Amino acid sequence: MYPEHPLRYETQMSPLALVLNVLWLVLGGAVAALGWFVAALIMVITIIGIPWARAAFDNGIYTLWPFGARIIARDRLFGEEIGTGPLGFLGNLIWLLLAGWWLAIGHLIAALGLAITIIGLPFAWAHLKLAGYALWPIGRTIVRSDLRV
């Protein structure tokens, strides 16, 4: 039995993170997250993509609400699982070769474009976090930034 998901308690989010998340959603984060959710749905429909659908769905969640959250290894929070061992490594390797590298490049290009302006710096940082997660998502989970694990 898994403990409750750490992002469930959004009331503990700082006011600044809340404002940045709302701006992020309005300025394109919702559309980007929708893309991840559609990709996850397509992966489930193809049946072959089911092992990677969870990673795409989690990327969508992280894309919806990137401020006040961070990524950690799943085994630190939930213990050893199928996605944290050798099968997770193999799944990540396949993900990296087929999708992860170009998704991360897209986030890096967006981060560079946003980093040109001072106002865009927090959003550039969010894209850098998303790029790292897009490279190697299996066996990792989203937690609140203030959670000590």
N, CA, C and O atoms as a GROMACS GRO file, in nm:
protein
  596
    1MET      N    1   0.084  -0.118   0.000
    1MET     CA    2   0.000   0.000   0.000
    1MET      C    3   0.089   0.125   0.000
    1MET      O    4   0.180   0.136   0.081
    2TYR      N    5   0.061   0.217  -0.092
    2TYR     CA    6   0.140   0.337  -0.106
    2TYR      C    7   0.092   0.446  -0.011
    2TYR      O    8  -0.028   0.456   0.016
    3PRO      N    9   0.183   0.529   0.040
    3PRO     CA   10   0.138   0.646   0.115
    3PRO      C   11   0.070   0.744   0.019
    3PRO      O   12   0.084   0.733  -0.103
    4GLU      N   13  -0.003   0.840   0.076
    4GLU     CA   14  -0.070   0.938  -0.009
    4GLU      C   15   0.031   1.016  -0.090
    4GLU      O   16   0.144   1.039  -0.045
    5HIS      N   17  -0.010   1.055  -0.209
    5HIS     CA   18   0.081   1.129  -0.297
    5HIS      C   19   0.115   1.264  -0.234
    5HIS      O   20   0.025   1.334  -0.188
    6PRO      N   21   0.242   1.300  -0.231
    6PRO     CA   22   0.285   1.422  -0.162
    6PRO      C   23   0.234   1.552  -0.222
    6PRO      O   24   0.234   1.654  -0.154
    7LEU      N   25   0.190   1.553  -0.347
    7LEU     CA   26   0.138   1.677  -0.405
    7LEU      C   27  -0.010   1.698  -0.374
    7LEU      O   28  -0.070   1.796  -0.417
    8ARG      N   29  -0.068   1.606  -0.300
    8ARG     CA   30  -0.211   1.617  -0.270
    8ARG      C   31  -0.242   1.739  -0.184
    8ARG      O   32  -0.353   1.792  -0.192
    9TYR      N   33  -0.150   1.785  -0.106
    9TYR     CA   34  -0.174   1.894  -0.013
    9TYR      C   35  -0.122   2.025  -0.069
    9TYR      O   36  -0.021   2.078  -0.021
   10GLU      N   37  -0.190   2.079  -0.171
   10GLU     CA   38  -0.146   2.203  -0.234
   10GLU      C   39  -0.163   2.324  -0.143
   10GLU      O   40  -0.107   2.430  -0.172
   11THR      N   41  -0.238   2.311  -0.033
   11THR     CA   42  -0.259   2.426   0.054
   11THR      C   43  -0.130   2.470   0.121
   11THR      O   44  -0.122   2.583   0.170
   12GLN      N   45  -0.029   2.386   0.124
   12GLN     CA   46   0.098   2.421   0.184
   12GLN      C   47   0.190   2.491   0.085
   12GLN      O   48   0.304   2.524   0.120
   13MET      N   49   0.144   2.515  -0.035
   13MET     CA   50   0.225   2.581  -0.137
   13MET      C   51   0.242   2.728  -0.102
   13MET      O   52   0.149   2.792  -0.053
   14SER      N   53   0.358   2.781  -0.128
   14SER     CA   54   0.383   2.922  -0.100
   14SER      C   55   0.302   3.010  -0.196
   14SER      O   56   0.271   2.968  -0.307
   15PRO      N   57   0.269   3.131  -0.153
   15PRO     CA   58   0.194   3.221  -0.242
   15PRO      C   59   0.268   3.249  -0.373
   15PRO      O   60   0.205   3.259  -0.478
   16LEU      N   61   0.401   3.263  -0.368
   16LEU     CA   62   0.479   3.288  -0.489
   16LEU      C   63   0.468   3.170  -0.585
   16LEU      O   64   0.450   3.191  -0.705
   17ALA      N   65   0.479   3.047  -0.535
   17ALA     CA   66   0.467   2.929  -0.620
   17ALA      C   67   0.327   2.922  -0.682
   17ALA      O   68   0.312   2.884  -0.798
   18LEU      N   69   0.225   2.959  -0.605
   18LEU     CA   70   0.089   2.958  -0.658
   18LEU      C   71   0.074   3.059  -0.772
   18LEU      O   72   0.016   3.026  -0.876
   19VAL      N   73   0.125   3.180  -0.754
   19VAL     CA   74   0.117   3.282  -0.859
   19VAL      C   75   0.193   3.237  -0.983
   19VAL      O   76   0.144   3.251  -1.094
   20LEU      N   77   0.314   3.183  -0.964
   20LEU     CA   78   0.393   3.137  -1.079
   20LEU      C   79   0.322   3.022  -1.151
   20LEU      O   80   0.325   3.016  -1.274
   21ASN      N   81   0.260   2.930  -1.077
   21ASN     CA   82   0.188   2.820  -1.140
   21ASN      C   83   0.069   2.869  -1.220
   21ASN      O   84   0.044   2.819  -1.330
   22VAL      N   85  -0.005   2.966  -1.168
   22VAL     CA   86  -0.120   3.020  -1.241
   22VAL      C   87  -0.073   3.089  -1.368
   22VAL      O   88  -0.131   3.069  -1.475
   23LEU      N   89   0.033   3.170  -1.358
   23LEU     CA   90   0.089   3.235  -1.478
   23LEU      C   91   0.137   3.130  -1.578
   23LEU      O   92   0.113   3.143  -1.698
   24TRP      N   93   0.204   3.028  -1.529
   24TRP     CA   94   0.254   2.920  -1.613
   24TRP      C   95   0.138   2.856  -1.690
   24TRP      O   96   0.149   2.834  -1.811
   25LEU      N   97   0.028   2.824  -1.620
   25LEU     CA   98  -0.087   2.762  -1.685
   25LEU      C   99  -0.146   2.851  -1.793
   25LEU      O  100  -0.176   2.805  -1.903
   26VAL      N  101  -0.163   2.978  -1.761
   26VAL     CA  102  -0.225   3.072  -1.854
   26VAL      C  103  -0.136   3.094  -1.977
   26VAL      O  104  -0.187   3.110  -2.088
   27LEU      N  105  -0.006   3.097  -1.957
   27LEU     CA  106   0.086   3.131  -2.065
   27LEU      C  107   0.139   3.009  -2.142
   27LEU      O  108   0.240   3.019  -2.211
   28GLY      N  109   0.072   2.896  -2.132
   28GLY     CA  110   0.111   2.783  -2.215
   28GLY      C  111   0.130   2.651  -2.142
   28GLY      O  112   0.137   2.547  -2.207
   29GLY      N  113   0.138   2.652  -2.012
   29GLY     CA  114   0.159   2.527  -1.939
   29GLY      C  115   0.043   2.430  -1.954
   29GLY      O  116   0.064   2.309  -1.960
   30ALA      N  117  -0.080   2.483  -1.960
   30ALA     CA  118  -0.197   2.396  -1.975
   30ALA      C  119  -0.195   2.325  -2.109
   30ALA      O  120  -0.230   2.207  -2.117
   31VAL      N  121  -0.155   2.395  -2.214
   31VAL     CA  122  -0.149   2.335  -2.347
   31VAL      C  123  -0.039   2.228  -2.351
   31VAL      O  124  -0.058   2.121  -2.408
   32ALA      N  125   0.076   2.258  -2.291
   32ALA     CA  126   0.185   2.161  -2.288
   32ALA      C  127   0.145   2.036  -2.210
   32ALA      O  128   0.174   1.924  -2.251
   33ALA      N  129   0.078   2.055  -2.097
   33ALA     CA  130   0.032   1.941  -2.017
   33ALA      C  131  -0.069   1.858  -2.094
   33ALA      O  132  -0.067   1.736  -2.089
   34LEU      N  133  -0.158   1.926  -2.166
   34LEU     CA  134  -0.256   1.854  -2.248
   34LEU      C  135  -0.186   1.766  -2.351
   34LEU      O  136  -0.230   1.654  -2.378
   35GLY      N  137  -0.077   1.816  -2.408
   35GLY     CA  138   0.002   1.735  -2.501
   35GLY      C  139   0.055   1.609  -2.436
   35GLY      O  140   0.052   1.501  -2.496
   36TRP      N  141   0.104   1.620  -2.313
   36TRP     CA  142   0.153   1.503  -2.240
   36TRP      C  143   0.040   1.405  -2.212
   36TRP      O  144   0.059   1.284  -2.224
   37PHE      N  145  -0.078   1.457  -2.175
   37PHE     CA  146  -0.191   1.368  -2.146
   37PHE      C  147  -0.239   1.295  -2.271
   37PHE      O  148  -0.274   1.177  -2.265
   38VAL      N  149  -0.240   1.364  -2.383
   38VAL     CA  150  -0.277   1.300  -2.511
   38VAL      C  151  -0.174   1.193  -2.547
   38VAL      O  152  -0.210   1.084  -2.592
   39ALA      N  153  -0.047   1.224  -2.527
   39ALA     CA  154   0.058   1.124  -2.554
   39ALA      C  155   0.040   1.002  -2.465
   39ALA      O  156   0.056   0.889  -2.512
   40ALA      N  157   0.007   1.022  -2.337
   40ALA     CA  158  -0.015   0.909  -2.247
   40ALA      C  159  -0.134   0.826  -2.293
   40ALA      O  160  -0.129   0.703  -2.288
   41LEU      N  161  -0.240   0.892  -2.337
   41LEU     CA  162  -0.357   0.820  -2.387
   41LEU      C  163  -0.324   0.738  -2.511
   41LEU      O  164  -0.366   0.624  -2.524
   42ILE      N  165  -0.248   0.797  -2.602
   42ILE     CA  166  -0.207   0.725  -2.722
   42ILE      C  167  -0.120   0.605  -2.686
   42ILE      O  168  -0.134   0.498  -2.746
   43MET      N  169  -0.032   0.621  -2.588
   43MET     CA  170   0.052   0.509  -2.546
   43MET      C  171  -0.031   0.395  -2.489
   43MET      O  172  -0.001   0.278  -2.514
   44VAL      N  173  -0.136   0.428  -2.414
   44VAL     CA  174  -0.223   0.324  -2.359
   44VAL      C  175  -0.299   0.253  -2.470
   44VAL      O  176  -0.314   0.131  -2.468
   45ILE      N  177  -0.347   0.330  -2.566
   45ILE     CA  178  -0.424   0.272  -2.677
   45ILE      C  179  -0.339   0.177  -2.760
   45ILE      O  180  -0.388   0.074  -2.807
   46THR      N  181  -0.211   0.211  -2.779
   46THR     CA  182  -0.125   0.125  -2.860
   46THR      C  183  -0.086  -0.005  -2.791
   46THR      O  184  -0.034  -0.096  -2.856
   47ILE      N  185  -0.110  -0.016  -2.664
   47ILE     CA  186  -0.079  -0.130  -2.578
   47ILE      C  187   0.072  -0.149  -2.562
   47ILE      O  188   0.118  -0.172  -2.450
   48ILE      N  189   0.150  -0.139  -2.668
   48ILE     CA  190   0.295  -0.151  -2.657
   48ILE      C  191   0.350  -0.037  -2.572
   48ILE      O  192   0.451  -0.055  -2.503
   49GLY      N  193   0.286   0.077  -2.574
   49GLY     CA  194   0.334   0.194  -2.500
   49GLY      C  195   0.290   0.201  -2.356
   49GLY      O  196   0.325   0.297  -2.287
   50ILE      N  197   0.214   0.102  -2.308
   50ILE     CA  198   0.163   0.108  -2.170
   50ILE      C  199   0.274   0.128  -2.066
   50ILE      O  200   0.254   0.206  -1.974
   51PRO      N  201   0.389   0.062  -2.077
   51PRO     CA  202   0.493   0.084  -1.974
   51PRO      C  203   0.540   0.231  -1.966
   51PRO      O  204   0.588   0.273  -1.862
   52TRP      N  205   0.526   0.306  -2.073
   52TRP     CA  206   0.571   0.445  -2.075
   52TRP      C  207   0.458   0.545  -2.055
   52TRP      O  208   0.483   0.664  -2.039
   53ALA      N  209   0.334   0.498  -2.056
   53ALA     CA  210   0.219   0.588  -2.039
   53ALA      C  211   0.221   0.656  -1.903
   53ALA      O  212   0.187   0.774  -1.892
   54ARG      N  213   0.260   0.584  -1.800
   54ARG     CA  214   0.267   0.643  -1.665
   54ARG      C  215   0.368   0.757  -1.662
   54ARG      O  216   0.344   0.860  -1.600
   55ALA      N  217   0.481   0.738  -1.728
   55ALA     CA  218   0.583   0.843  -1.732
   55ALA      C  219   0.530   0.967  -1.804
   55ALA      O  220   0.552   1.079  -1.760
   56ALA      N  221   0.458   0.946  -1.915
   56ALA     CA  222   0.401   1.059  -1.989
   56ALA      C  223   0.294   1.130  -1.905
   56ALA      O  224   0.287   1.253  -1.905
   57PHE      N  225   0.212   1.053  -1.834
   57PHE     CA  226   0.109   1.113  -1.750
   57PHE      C  227   0.173   1.194  -1.637
   57PHE      O  228   0.130   1.306  -1.609
   58ASP      N  229   0.276   1.138  -1.572
   58ASP     CA  230   0.346   1.211  -1.466
   58ASP      C  231   0.412   1.338  -1.520
   58ASP      O  232   0.414   1.440  -1.452
   59ASN      N  233   0.466   1.331  -1.642
   59ASN     CA  234   0.521   1.451  -1.705
   59ASN      C  235   0.412   1.556  -1.723
   59ASN      O  236   0.438   1.675  -1.706
   60GLY      N  237   0.292   1.513  -1.758
   60GLY     CA  238   0.180   1.605  -1.772
   60GLY      C  239   0.144   1.671  -1.640
   60GLY      O  240   0.118   1.791  -1.636
   61ILE      N  241   0.142   1.594  -1.533
   61ILE     CA  242   0.113   1.649  -1.400
   61ILE      C  243   0.220   1.751  -1.362
   61ILE      O  244   0.190   1.860  -1.313
   62TYR      N  245   0.345   1.714  -1.383
   62TYR     CA  246   0.456   1.805  -1.349
   62TYR      C  247   0.451   1.931  -1.436
   62TYR      O  248   0.485   2.039  -1.388
   63THR      N  249   0.410   1.916  -1.561
   63THR     CA  250   0.400   2.031  -1.650
   63THR      C  251   0.285   2.122  -1.607
   63THR      O  252   0.293   2.244  -1.628
   64LEU      N  253   0.181   2.068  -1.548
   64LEU     CA  254   0.071   2.151  -1.499
   64LEU      C  255   0.113   2.238  -1.381
   64LEU      O  256   0.070   2.353  -1.370
   65TRP      N  257   0.195   2.185  -1.293
   65TRP     CA  258   0.223   2.249  -1.165
   65TRP      C  259   0.371   2.238  -1.130
   65TRP      O  260   0.405   2.170  -1.032
   66PRO      N  261   0.462   2.302  -1.206
   66PRO     CA  262   0.605   2.281  -1.184
   66PRO      C  263   0.666   2.358  -1.066
   66PRO      O  264   0.770   2.319  -1.014
   67PHE      N  265   0.601   2.466  -1.024
   67PHE     CA  266   0.658   2.546  -0.915
   67PHE      C  267   0.609   2.491  -0.782
   67PHE      O  268   0.490   2.462  -0.765
   68GLY      N  269   0.701   2.478  -0.687
   68GLY     CA  270   0.668   2.420  -0.559
   68GLY      C  271   0.676   2.268  -0.560
   68GLY      O  272   0.632   2.202  -0.466
   69ALA      N  273   0.733   2.212  -0.668
   69ALA     CA  274   0.748   2.067  -0.679
   69ALA      C  275   0.888   2.035  -0.729
   69ALA      O  276   0.955   2.118  -0.791
   70ARG      N  277   0.931   1.913  -0.699
   70ARG     CA  278   1.060   1.865  -0.749
   70ARG      C  279   1.050   1.716  -0.773
   70ARG      O  280   0.951   1.653  -0.735
   71ILE      N  281   1.151   1.660  -0.834
   71ILE     CA  282   1.154   1.518  -0.870
   71ILE      C  283   1.255   1.446  -0.782
   71ILE      O  284   1.366   1.494  -0.761
   72ILE      N  285   1.215   1.329  -0.731
   72ILE     CA  286   1.309   1.243  -0.657
   72ILE      C  287   1.293   1.100  -0.707
   72ILE      O  288   1.197   1.069  -0.776
   73ALA      N  289   1.387   1.015  -0.671
   73ALA     CA  290   1.377   0.873  -0.705
   73ALA      C  291   1.260   0.811  -0.629
   73ALA      O  292   1.243   0.837  -0.510
   74ARG      N  293   1.179   0.730  -0.698
   74ARG     CA  294   1.060   0.668  -0.635
   74ARG      C  295   1.098   0.579  -0.517
   74ARG      O  296   1.023   0.573  -0.420
   75ASP      N  297   1.211   0.511  -0.525
   75ASP     CA  298   1.246   0.419  -0.417
   75ASP      C  299   1.273   0.492  -0.285
   75ASP      O  300   1.261   0.431  -0.178
   76ARG      N  301   1.308   0.620  -0.290
   76ARG     CA  302   1.328   0.697  -0.167
   76ARG      C  303   1.197   0.720  -0.094
   76ARG      O  304   1.196   0.738   0.028
   77LEU      N  305   1.087   0.720  -0.167
   77LEU     CA  306   0.957   0.748  -0.108
   77LEU      C  307   0.874   0.621  -0.089
   77LEU      O  308   0.810   0.605   0.014
   78PHE      N  309   0.875   0.532  -0.186
   78PHE     CA  310   0.788   0.415  -0.184
   78PHE      C  311   0.861   0.283  -0.166
   78PHE      O  312   0.796   0.180  -0.151
   79GLY      N  313   0.992   0.282  -0.166
   79GLY     CA  314   1.067   0.157  -0.157
   79GLY      C  315   1.092   0.099  -0.295
   79GLY      O  316   1.057   0.159  -0.397
   80GLU      N  317   1.152  -0.017  -0.299
   80GLU     CA  318   1.189  -0.083  -0.425
   80GLU      C  319   1.064  -0.126  -0.500
   80GLU      O  320   0.974  -0.189  -0.443
   81GLU      N  321   1.059  -0.093  -0.629
   81GLU     CA  322   0.947  -0.129  -0.716
   81GLU      C  323   1.003  -0.178  -0.849
   81GLU      O  324   1.124  -0.175  -0.872
   82ILE      N  325   0.912  -0.222  -0.935
   82ILE     CA  326   0.954  -0.272  -1.066
   82ILE      C  327   1.021  -0.162  -1.150
   82ILE      O  328   1.115  -0.190  -1.224
   83GLY      N  329   0.973  -0.039  -1.138
   83GLY     CA  330   1.029   0.071  -1.217
   83GLY      C  331   1.158   0.128  -1.162
   83GLY      O  332   1.221   0.211  -1.227
   84THR      N  333   1.200   0.085  -1.042
   84THR     CA  334   1.322   0.139  -0.984
   84THR      C  335   1.442   0.045  -1.001
   84THR      O  336   1.554   0.080  -0.964
   85GLY      N  337   1.419  -0.072  -1.055
   85GLY     CA  338   1.526  -0.170  -1.072
   85GLY      C  339   1.575  -0.177  -1.216
   85GLY      O  340   1.569  -0.078  -1.289
   86PRO      N  341   1.624  -0.295  -1.257
   86PRO     CA  342   1.677  -0.312  -1.392
   86PRO      C  343   1.574  -0.288  -1.502
   86PRO      O  344   1.608  -0.236  -1.608
   87LEU      N  345   1.447  -0.325  -1.479
   87LEU     CA  346   1.345  -0.302  -1.580
   87LEU      C  347   1.318  -0.152  -1.598
   87LEU      O  348   1.292  -0.106  -1.709
   88GLY      N  349   1.326  -0.078  -1.489
   88GLY     CA  350   1.312   0.067  -1.498
   88GLY      C  351   1.425   0.129  -1.577
   88GLY      O  352   1.404   0.222  -1.655
   89PHE      N  353   1.546   0.078  -1.555
   89PHE     CA  354   1.661   0.127  -1.630
   89PHE      C  355   1.643   0.100  -1.779
   89PHE      O  356   1.668   0.188  -1.862
   90LEU      N  357   1.598  -0.021  -1.813
   90LEU     CA  358   1.575  -0.056  -1.953
   90LEU      C  359   1.464   0.031  -2.013
   90LEU      O  360   1.476   0.079  -2.126
   91GLY      N  361   1.357   0.051  -1.936
   91GLY     CA  362   1.248   0.138  -1.983
   91GLY      C  363   1.294   0.280  -2.007
   91GLY      O  364   1.256   0.342  -2.106
   92ASN      N  365   1.378   0.332  -1.917
   92ASN     CA  366   1.433   0.466  -1.934
   92ASN      C  367   1.523   0.475  -2.056
   92ASN      O  368   1.522   0.575  -2.128
   93LEU      N  369   1.601   0.371  -2.078
   93LEU     CA  370   1.691   0.371  -2.194
   93LEU      C  371   1.612   0.375  -2.324
   93LEU      O  372   1.646   0.448  -2.417
   94ILE      N  373   1.506   0.295  -2.331
   94ILE     CA  374   1.420   0.297  -2.449
   94ILE      C  375   1.353   0.433  -2.464
   94ILE      O  376   1.347   0.489  -2.574
   95TRP      N  377   1.302   0.488  -2.352
   95TRP     CA  378   1.240   0.620  -2.353
   95TRP      C  379   1.339   0.725  -2.403
   95TRP      O  380   1.305   0.808  -2.488
   96LEU      N  381   1.461   0.722  -2.351
   96LEU     CA  382   1.563   0.820  -2.389
   96LEU      C  383   1.591   0.815  -2.539
   96LEU      O  384   1.599   0.918  -2.604
   97LEU      N  385   1.607   0.694  -2.593
   97LEU     CA  386   1.639   0.679  -2.734
   97LEU      C  387   1.524   0.718  -2.827
   97LEU      O  388   1.547   0.777  -2.932
   98LEU      N  389   1.400   0.687  -2.788
   98LEU     CA  390   1.285   0.711  -2.875
   98LEU      C  391   1.221   0.849  -2.857
   98LEU      O  392   1.170   0.906  -2.953
   99ALA      N  393   1.223   0.903  -2.736
   99ALA     CA  394   1.150   1.028  -2.713
   99ALA      C  395   1.221   1.126  -2.622
   99ALA      O  396   1.213   1.247  -2.644
  100GLY      N  397   1.289   1.078  -2.522
  100GLY     CA  398   1.342   1.165  -2.418
  100GLY      C  399   1.438   1.273  -2.465
  100GLY      O  400   1.430   1.387  -2.420
  101TRP      N  401   1.526   1.238  -2.556
  101TRP     CA  402   1.628   1.336  -2.597
  101TRP      C  403   1.566   1.453  -2.671
  101TRP      O  404   1.605   1.567  -2.647
  102TRP      N  405   1.469   1.428  -2.762
  102TRP     CA  406   1.413   1.540  -2.836
  102TRP      C  407   1.313   1.619  -2.752
  102TRP      O  408   1.297   1.740  -2.773
  103LEU      N  409   1.246   1.554  -2.656
  103LEU     CA  410   1.160   1.629  -2.563
  103LEU      C  411   1.244   1.721  -2.476
  103LEU      O  412   1.206   1.836  -2.451
  104ALA      N  413   1.357   1.671  -2.429
  104ALA     CA  414   1.446   1.753  -2.347
  104ALA      C  415   1.502   1.869  -2.427
  104ALA      O  416   1.515   1.980  -2.375
  105ILE      N  417   1.537   1.846  -2.553
  105ILE     CA  418   1.588   1.955  -2.638
  105ILE      C  419   1.481   2.062  -2.654
  105ILE      O  420   1.512   2.181  -2.652
  106GLY      N  421   1.356   2.022  -2.672
  106GLY     CA  422   1.246   2.119  -2.682
  106GLY      C  423   1.235   2.204  -2.558
  106GLY      O  424   1.216   2.326  -2.568
  107HIS      N  425   1.246   2.142  -2.440
  107HIS     CA  426   1.243   2.218  -2.315
  107HIS      C  427   1.364   2.310  -2.302
  107HIS      O  428   1.352   2.422  -2.253
  108LEU      N  429   1.480   2.263  -2.346
  108LEU     CA  430   1.600   2.346  -2.339
  108LEU      C  431   1.590   2.468  -2.430
  108LEU      O  432   1.632   2.577  -2.393
  109ILE      N  433   1.535   2.449  -2.549
  109ILE     CA  434   1.516   2.562  -2.641
  109ILE      C  435   1.418   2.663  -2.580
  109ILE      O  436   1.442   2.784  -2.586
  110ALA      N  437   1.310   2.613  -2.523
  110ALA     CA  438   1.213   2.703  -2.457
  110ALA      C  439   1.279   2.776  -2.341
  110ALA      O  440   1.255   2.895  -2.320
  111ALA      N  441   1.362   2.705  -2.264
  111ALA     CA  442   1.431   2.768  -2.150
  111ALA      C  443   1.526   2.878  -2.198
  111ALA      O  444   1.531   2.985  -2.137
  112LEU      N  445   1.599   2.853  -2.305
  112LEU     CA  446   1.690   2.956  -2.357
  112LEU      C  447   1.613   3.079  -2.404
  112LEU      O  448   1.655   3.192  -2.380
  113GLY      N  449   1.501   3.058  -2.471
  113GLY     CA  450   1.420   3.170  -2.516
  113GLY      C  451   1.363   3.250  -2.401
  113GLY      O  452   1.358   3.373  -2.408
  114LEU      N  453   1.321   3.184  -2.296
  114LEU     CA  454   1.264   3.254  -2.181
  114LEU      C  455   1.371   3.321  -2.095
  114LEU      O  456   1.344   3.422  -2.031
  115ALA      N  457   1.492   3.266  -2.094
  115ALA     CA  458   1.599   3.320  -2.010
  115ALA      C  459   1.652   3.453  -2.061
  115ALA      O  460   1.727   3.520  -1.991
  116ILE      N  461   1.615   3.490  -2.181
  116ILE     CA  462   1.661   3.618  -2.237
  116ILE      C  463   1.606   3.735  -2.157
  116ILE      O  464   1.674   3.837  -2.142
  117THR      N  465   1.485   3.721  -2.104
  117THR     CA  466   1.424   3.829  -2.026
  117THR      C  467   1.428   3.795  -1.878
  117THR      O  468   1.426   3.678  -1.841
  118ILE      N  469   1.433   3.895  -1.795
  118ILE     CA  470   1.433   3.873  -1.651
  118ILE      C  471   1.300   3.813  -1.606
  118ILE      O  472   1.298   3.726  -1.519
  119ILE      N  473   1.191   3.858  -1.666
  119ILE     CA  474   1.059   3.806  -1.630
  119ILE      C  475   1.047   3.658  -1.664
  119ILE      O  476   0.976   3.585  -1.595
  120GLY      N  477   1.113   3.613  -1.767
  120GLY     CA  478   1.105   3.474  -1.809
  120GLY      C  479   1.194   3.379  -1.733
  120GLY      O  480   1.184   3.258  -1.753
  121LEU      N  481   1.282   3.428  -1.647
  121LEU     CA  482   1.376   3.340  -1.576
  121LEU      C  483   1.310   3.230  -1.494
  121LEU      O  484   1.354   3.115  -1.502
  122PRO      N  485   1.205   3.258  -1.416
  122PRO     CA  486   1.143   3.147  -1.341
  122PRO      C  487   1.085   3.039  -1.433
  122PRO      O  488   1.089   2.920  -1.401
  123PHE      N  489   1.031   3.082  -1.547
  123PHE     CA  490   0.973   2.987  -1.641
  123PHE      C  491   1.083   2.909  -1.714
  123PHE      O  492   1.064   2.792  -1.749
  124ALA      N  493   1.197   2.974  -1.737
  124ALA     CA  494   1.312   2.903  -1.794
  124ALA      C  495   1.358   2.794  -1.698
  124ALA      O  496   1.392   2.683  -1.741
  125TRP      N  497   1.361   2.826  -1.570
  125TRP     CA  498   1.400   2.728  -1.469
  125TRP      C  499   1.304   2.609  -1.468
  125TRP      O  500   1.346   2.494  -1.456
  126ALA      N  501   1.173   2.637  -1.482
  126ALA     CA  502   1.074   2.530  -1.488
  126ALA      C  503   1.099   2.440  -1.609
  126ALA      O  504   1.089   2.318  -1.599
  127HIS      N  505   1.132   2.499  -1.723
  127HIS     CA  506   1.161   2.419  -1.842
  127HIS      C  507   1.287   2.335  -1.823
  127HIS      O  508   1.294   2.223  -1.874
  128LEU      N  509   1.385   2.386  -1.751
  128LEU     CA  510   1.505   2.306  -1.723
  128LEU      C  511   1.471   2.185  -1.636
  128LEU      O  512   1.521   2.075  -1.659
  129LYS      N  513   1.384   2.206  -1.536
  129LYS     CA  514   1.340   2.093  -1.452
  129LYS      C  515   1.264   1.991  -1.536
  129LYS      O  516   1.283   1.871  -1.521
  130LEU      N  517   1.177   2.040  -1.623
  130LEU     CA  518   1.100   1.950  -1.709
  130LEU      C  519   1.189   1.875  -1.808
  130LEU      O  520   1.162   1.760  -1.841
  131ALA      N  521   1.296   1.940  -1.855
  131ALA     CA  522   1.389   1.875  -1.947
  131ALA      C  523   1.458   1.757  -1.878
  131ALA      O  524   1.472   1.650  -1.937
  132GLY      N  525   1.499   1.776  -1.755
  132GLY     CA  526   1.563   1.668  -1.682
  132GLY      C  527   1.470   1.550  -1.659
  132GLY      O  528   1.510   1.434  -1.669
  133TYR      N  529   1.345   1.581  -1.629
  133TYR     CA  530   1.247   1.475  -1.608
  133TYR      C  531   1.210   1.406  -1.739
  133TYR      O  532   1.185   1.286  -1.741
  134ALA      N  533   1.206   1.482  -1.848
  134ALA     CA  534   1.172   1.424  -1.978
  134ALA      C  535   1.280   1.327  -2.026
  134ALA      O  536   1.250   1.236  -2.103
  135LEU      N  537   1.403   1.345  -1.983
  135LEU     CA  538   1.512   1.256  -2.024
  135LEU      C  539   1.502   1.118  -1.960
  135LEU      O  540   1.527   1.018  -2.028
  136TRP      N  541   1.467   1.110  -1.832
  136TRP     CA  542   1.478   0.986  -1.757
  136TRP      C  543   1.366   0.980  -1.653
  136TRP      O  544   1.394   0.994  -1.534
  137PRO      N  545   1.238   0.958  -1.694
  137PRO     CA  546   1.126   0.972  -1.600
  137PRO      C  547   1.090   0.848  -1.519
  137PRO      O  548   1.035   0.860  -1.410
  138ILE      N  549   1.120   0.731  -1.569
  138ILE     CA  550   1.075   0.608  -1.503
  138ILE      C  551   1.156   0.586  -1.375
  138ILE      O  552   1.278   0.599  -1.374
  139GLY      N  553   1.085   0.553  -1.268
  139GLY     CA  554   1.151   0.533  -1.140
  139GLY      C  555   1.169   0.662  -1.062
  139GLY      O  556   1.241   0.664  -0.961
  140ARG      N  557   1.105   0.769  -1.106
  140ARG     CA  558   1.112   0.898  -1.036
  140ARG      C  559   0.970   0.944  -1.007
  140ARG      O  560   0.876   0.903  -1.076
  141THR      N  561   0.953   1.029  -0.908
  141THR     CA  562   0.821   1.078  -0.872
  141THR      C  563   0.828   1.227  -0.836
  141THR      O  564   0.935   1.282  -0.809
  142ILE      N  565   0.712   1.290  -0.835
  142ILE     CA  566   0.699   1.433  -0.807
  142ILE      C  567   0.665   1.448  -0.659
  142ILE      O  568   0.576   1.380  -0.608
  143VAL      N  569   0.735   1.538  -0.591
  143VAL     CA  570   0.706   1.570  -0.451
  143VAL      C  571   0.705   1.722  -0.433
  143VAL      O  572   0.756   1.796  -0.517
  144ARG      N  573   0.647   1.766  -0.323
  144ARG     CA  574   0.654   1.909  -0.290
  144ARG      C  575   0.799   1.948  -0.266
  144ARG      O  576   0.879   1.866  -0.219
  145SER      N  577   0.833   2.070  -0.299
  145SER     CA  578   0.970   2.117  -0.281
  145SER      C  579   1.014   2.114  -0.136
  145SER      O  580   1.131   2.092  -0.107
  146ASP      N  581   0.920   2.136  -0.043
  146ASP     CA  582   0.956   2.144   0.098
  146ASP      C  583   0.959   2.007   0.166
  146ASP      O  584   0.995   1.999   0.284
  147LEU      N  585   0.922   1.900   0.096
  147LEU     CA  586   0.921   1.767   0.154
  147LEU      C  587   1.065   1.717   0.168
  147LEU      O  588   1.142   1.718   0.072
  148ARG      N  589   1.099   1.675   0.288
  148ARG     CA  590   1.234   1.623   0.314
  148ARG      C  591   1.230   1.472   0.308
  148ARG      O  592   1.170   1.407   0.394
  149VAL      N  593   1.295   1.416   0.207
  149VAL     CA  594   1.299   1.269   0.192
  149VAL      C  595   1.442   1.226   0.177
  149VAL      O  596   1.468   1.106   0.164
   0.00000   0.00000   0.00000
